[in-house]
Amino acid sequence: ISLPEGARSLVEEMGYADDYQIEVFVGGPFFSDSVATGMPESAVSAPPPKPMRDYSVAFERELDLDTYPILNSHIIGGKAVVPLALIAEWICHGALHENPGLLVHGLDDIRILKGIRFDADKKLVRLMAGKIHSHDDGYAVDVELRNGFQNGRDILHCRAKAVLAEKLTPPPPVNLRALLEDNGYNRSASEIYTDILFHGHQLHGIQAVASCSPAGMVARVSASPAPADWIKTPLRNTWIADPLILDSAFQMASLWCFEQHRTVSLPSYAASYRQYRQRFPENGCTVALEVTSASAHKMRGDFTFLDGDESVIARLTGFEAVMDASLNQAFKPDFQTSN
């Protein structure tokens, strides 16, 4: 643990009330079968959940592969896993549930604590939303995704802060000129999904990779179809963000990790997501990944989503993904590092 991260973790823990039993994991190669069969447990320190009285149920859903057929395209280690991009959509919906008239401007502190894996036929999930409060960008709502009970306690899968606003602000200036240059990446989309990534055909969002270097990656990605094409009874008729575009960005991070470190990855955390339009383009967009750091077990970076005129649609910053050799075989049972 670096000195700044260790000091931050200590201060966070000292700031919480002492009426919780807290189990904290920080960094490092502590993986077990949970990595090989789905999203890893939290790879960063996480504050304890607030008391349930601070939250209300925004929605409750029973999930299975029949009502959510999209999950058949997200099989890791032989088990269906709910993708973070779909969880982010649920979080946005949950925050708007008690706050009609506002717009989702983004998310802060998006943290995966335990992947939602299908060990049985069905899984009941609850989206819990807190009270709205002021935020520098408008308003904020604390949101948690929970399900079931383990040892008499809720299982907490994900938490984030949804940022709401009366109107969306213009995007910040971003200089990506050097990163956007085509450097002749030599794998086709078909090869990427056949040889490296695990995603099924409904999540084949990467159309083409324009460049891949130690500094990052740029790719053209597809937009999501209508929610009804993925889910039998969707929460909304249109997406708030675009889960296929977001998932394709996370796929790019995993592909970059493989090309640079021969190890694939899964998302675990993002510091901030801001969306500057109510809708992503229907014909997809360009995604630029800027890698800020990478170690043996973690990569960090920022994503910028651009339209055909290279105008910024959205940004996701402070992204973190967990890398581990066991994920290679979970992605592809016959994985060969010579790929």
PyMOL commands that set and color helices and strands:
alter all, ss='L'
color gray80, all
select helices_A, chain A and resi 3-14+33-36+52-54+69-73+84-97+189-195+201-203+227-229+243-261+325-331
alter helices_A, ss='H'
color red, helices_A
select strands_A, chain A and resi 56-63+75-76+79-80+103-112+123-129+133-135+138-150+153-165+206-213+216-221+265-275+285-294+298-306+312-323
alter strands_A, ss='S'
color yellow, strands_A
deselect
rebuild
show_as cartoon
